[in-house]
């Protein structure tokens, strides 16, 4: 699951793009919300609810280990898929532009793979289909994120990023709510999400056509340049290194716990078969915390001109929130955790992006460096499921996850204090 920021391309170009082929910037701003919802609703519903239920239905006794293996392999594939998709779309030449084919094609292939998951009756079949789903929809998501530098004027990019982020958040949280509605009919849920993505992305392409790219110069491919996308020298750019490390640690600690939310609610909190039905409530509670903290922390950080203290406090808050379900393994305890961690995570997301933008190594490589930043968000989704399954199975159950999450969150908080160039 590659839940990366749409803001990746904001600083990709310093000049305004050419006028839109059709419609207005306002239309494009409106369409990015449903487009992102149609993709991120899959990331909210499938890995958090439908996939764990399906895995548990095949082999209940080994569900933790099985989910960890499937999630780790598929997330690693997803992490590599977006930069590869970007590389291909940048070099695509056609009368439809550079992005449309991959966006629509990704939803078609991903939809077929979701149907494959609906028909799967073994862990191998589920795993193969889920890997294809991850890769295919990231081939849609990557080019979709390039809409910002491709078509949005610089004066509207902040608004576009905010609306794109709103679509991501509504999709991810809404996916938990809608996904729980299909808990009793998982195959139908897969088919619903497959159809929704194909419909919305196709309509997005039709109503927001791109400039033809047939006459654009094709840059020569360089494997060395592509591999360097994943690297920034930590010795030469220590501030960037510490900001990257802080994000990586917090995300890993957070997703190590929340990635197993369904099983934790069922087995550790004790909700049993009612766990899936309770997830919408917790999702709404988390969303309330995230929105509240985002609206407060971002403007306040701009007002006082400080970033590090907000990132530090928000990381600590997530760590402290993880103490609650460890000492209070109840419905109320988990509800308090979701609200407080939502506040911390929302404040972190609101300010961390600004912090990152101020420690980028070079104005000549903003796009590449922001791509590395996204790895700090996507890599934990690769590492966390496998790490969590090992911790659970080795150290005696779900309760062992919480000290790990607390430690990683606190370490992530202290990492930002080593940053020298930002207040």
C-alpha positions, 0 to 999 in steps of 0.5 A: 500500500503506497500511501504517498503525498500528492504534493510530491510534484509541487516544486517540480517546475518553476514555470506555469504549465501551458493552459488546459486543453479543456475546462478550467483549473476549478474543474481540475481542482474539483475532479482531483477529490473523487479521483483520489478517493477512488484509489485511496478508498481501496487502500483503506478498505482492503489491507485494513479490513477485507484482506485480513478477514480473507486471510483469517478465513483461509487459515485462522491459526496462522493469520498473523504470519500469513498477513505479515508475509503477504503485506510485506511482499506486496508493499515492497512491490508497491514501493518500487511501482510508483517511481517506475510508473513515473519513469514510464509515464514521463517517457510516454508519447501519444496524442492522449498525453503522458499519463492517461494510458497508465491511469486508466490501464492501471485501474483496469488491471488492478480491477481484474486483480481485485476480481481475482482476489474475490475468486481466490481460495488459497493464500498463494492466489490471494498473495499474487493477486494482491501484489498485482493490485498494489502494482497496478493501482500505483501505476494509476496513483503515480501519474495521477500525482503528476497532474499537479506539476503538469497542469496546475498553475503555481498560484493554485498549487497550494489549493490543489495539494490541500484538495488532493490531500482531502481526497486521500484522507476521505478515501482512506478513512472512508475505505475503513467504513465502506470496507466494514460494510462488505465484511460479510461479503468480501468478494462483492466488496472487491468488485465494488471497489474495482468498478468504482476506480475504473469509472471515476478515473476514466471520467477524470481522463475524459473530462480533463484531457491532457496535451498531446505528447507526440512531439515532446523530446524523449529524455534518454534513460539512465539506470544510474540516474533512476537509482539515484532517485532513492538516495541523498547523501546523509553526510553532505545533508545531515538536516535532511537525513534527520528529518527523513529518519524522524518520519521513518521511525514515527511511521514505522511505529504507527503502522506496526500497530494500526496495520493489525487493527482488525486482529487487535480489536478482535483478539486483544481488545476482545471484540471478536466477530464484532471487530469489523463493525466497530472500525467505522467508529474508530475511523471517524474518531481518528479522522476527527483528531486528524482534521482538528490537529491539521487545522490548528498545527499548520497555521500556528506553525506558520504564525510563530515560524517554528517547525521542530517543536510541532514535529517533536510534540506530535511524535511524542503524542503518538507514542504516549497514545500507544500506552493507552491500549497497552494498559487499557485493552478495552473498547474505551481504551482503543477509542481514546488511542485513536482520538489522541493518536489522530491528533498527534498524527494530524499535527505531524502531517501538517507540519512535517511536510513544511519541515521537509521542504526546508531541508531539501538538499538542492533547488536543482533536485527538488523532485528527486529529493521529494521522491526520497521523502516519500520513501519515508512514508511508504517504506514503513508500510513495507517494513511494519507488517513483517516487523509486527508479525515477528514481534507478535509471534516472538514476544507473546502476543499483540501487547508486545507491539505497543512498546515497540511503537512507543519507542520508535515514535519517541526516537522519531521525535528526538531525531528532529532536534539534530536538525540545525537549519530549521527552528 
